[in-house]
Amino acid sequence: MGKALVLALLVALPAKADTITIAALGDSLTQGYGLVQEQGFVPQLQGWLAARGHAVAVINAGVSGDTTAGGLSRIGWTLTPDVDALIVALGGNDLLRGLPPEASRANLEGILQAAKAAGVPVLLVGMEAPGNYGPEFKAAFDAIYPELAAQYAALHAASFLGPLTDAAAADPRAALATYMQADGIHPNAEGVGLIVTALGPLVEQLIVSLPQS
């Protein structure tokens, strides 16, 4: 094959789409605790996006047991220059430890400030406090996510585990057996699938919000 023909064929080939890199900053729910690698939130989300035609690489920045303070301590090296967008799903371990809502708010705000400074759009995934800490605690904690999302122009999902709560509305015991691991805290592969289906369209909005190269 002549050199001129090779060059002509290369020019005629369509350009490969640039891959968008999304970092998912979170705790064990993001990390994929108790699941084989391909069943976790990040691999399932990447597969869901790929099936819809998106050239996306999702980075697993989930650390089991991490609090919002841990996420804040890691945000600097999570936001590498190749990261185009950020999913933040933290707060569950703050609740398990009964940490003050104002501390959780300050930590999450620090993460959002870092993302803003880096020019990286964010999907902020909320958590809802249980009632056993009292109504004042619950009101203060639950308000963190929608208020910070509005303040920093971030996309907002009400609850990471919300799709499982919805599925449990009719029969909580059956839903627990169907969608949760034996610990009753972490979703199984099928439960993660429900979460990905619910959050996926918001991640697509995050992708659409990126400047076109």
Buried (B, 14 or more C-beta within 10 A) or exposed (E): EEEEEEEEEEEEEEEEEEEBBBBBBBBBBBBBBBBEEEBBBBBBBBBBBEEEEBEBBBBBBBBBEBBBBBBBBBBEEBBEEEBBBBBBBBBBBBBEEEBEBEEBBBBBBBBBEBBBEBEBBBBBBBBBBEEEBEEEBBEBBBEBBEEBBEEBEBBBBEBBBBBBEEBBEEEEEEBBEBBBBEEEBBBBBEBBBBBBEBBBEBBBEBBEEEEEE
